[in-house]
Every structure is written in C-alpha cells, then in structure tokens.
Amino acid sequence: QVQLVESGGGSVQAGGSLRLSCAASGRTFSNYAVGWFRRAPGKEHEFVAGVRWNFGTTYFADSVKGRFTISRDNAENTVYLQMNSLKPEDTAVYYCAASLKGLATIPRQYDYWGQGTQVTVSS
C-alpha cells in the first residue's frame, strides 16, 4: 500500500552534510510513523531517527543526537533526514521505513521499506 523511495545519498568528507529524502506513494504518511535505519557492512540494521507523522514527535539515536535532524513535508508526502557533522562511522546504506504500529527502534515493527541510499563518509 505504501511505496518508499530514498534519495540524497552520496560521498562526503568528514564534517560535511547530506540531506536524505524519503518520498512515499500509494498513500499518505498520515497515521504512520516513519523511521530511518542504516546498515553498515557486516552490521545489522541500526535505528537512526524517526518521526510520528501526525504528531511530529521525533526520536534520535544517541550516536546522531545533535548532528541529525528529521522533518516532514505534508504537501510533498516526504520525510527528510538532515545529516550534519558527518563522521566515517556514519557510512552505511540508509533506509526509510513506515509503520502503523507506532514509532519504534526495531526494524521488524516497520511494514514498508525503501530500497536504500548509500552514504559514504571519508576521513
């Protein structure tokens, strides 16, 4: 029912910034929670940030607090992840996901996933 497409990934030097986008089609994000996850080589999915669409409440992993922000655009049905002060350890494939079960940090709680976008941060 929901199709998600991430974009905005790329390569950046440490200390730089990127903005990722997650655009939804099929239906709006209303009543959904939208989360960002990342998967580094040899690692499991790691929760990065999330937002409850209707309420605007957000949550960030400790590793990105103060550096990343998450926002939403109702008209564009898009969620953004602004990543500042990037570090090499931020290198991963970033995924957005949507859930009707509420905002959570566990991947299995999310029903729909995008294809991912690569973020590479070099020293």
NORNOR-V177937 format. One line per field, one symbol per residue. ss: DSSP state (A for helix, B for strand, O for the rest). phi: phi as a letter, one per 20 degrees, with the letter a starting at -180 (. if undefined). psi: psi as a letter, one per 20 degrees, with the letter a starting at -180 (. if undefined). A space follows every 50 residues. Layout:
ss->???
phi->???
psi->???
This chain:
ss->OOBBBBBOOBBBBOOOOBBBBBBBBOOOOOOOBBBBBBBOOOOOOBBBBB BBOOOOOBBBOOOOOOOBBBBBBOOOOBBBBBBOOOOAAAOBBBBBBBBO OOOOOOAAAOOBBOOOBBBBBBO
phi->.cddcebofrdbegnecbceccddcnaffgmddccdcccegmdefcfdab begfemfcbcfgfcgnddccbccffelcddceddlfdgfefaedcdbcbe eofbddgffdecceenceccdde
psi->hpppoqrirapqqpiaqqpqqopqrgrripjqqpqprqoqpjrrpppgqr ppghhjqqqqqhiipihqqqrqoghilqpqoporlqqhiiprppqqqqqj jrprjphiiphqqaiqpppppq.
